[in-house]
Amino acid sequence: MKTHATFYHAGCHVCIAAEQSLAQALDPSRFEVRIIHLGQTPSELAGAERAGVQSVPALVLNGQVFHINFGAALSALK
């Protein structure tokens, strides 16, 4: 069974670098990764908030939020 992971970002250079690092680090045979660009799909903002995301880039893994560096506060994307 694969672990579900959701990576939220807004397309900034910090976010893109984190996305590329995650793509290399997470074994696709073990992880099912969903990547959500909140700048392109603002309809996903509510889901990010429910998951506990406060800033992007952020990875939600097994219901736990891992904020990676600091690209933008979620409130700035609204």
PyMOL commands that set and color helices and strands:
alter all, ss='L'
color gray80, all
select helices_A, chain A and resi 13-25+42-51+74-77
alter helices_A, ss='H'
color red, helices_A
select strands_A, chain A and resi 3-9+31-37+55-61+64-73
alter strands_A, ss='S'
color yellow, strands_A
deselect
rebuild
show_as cartoon
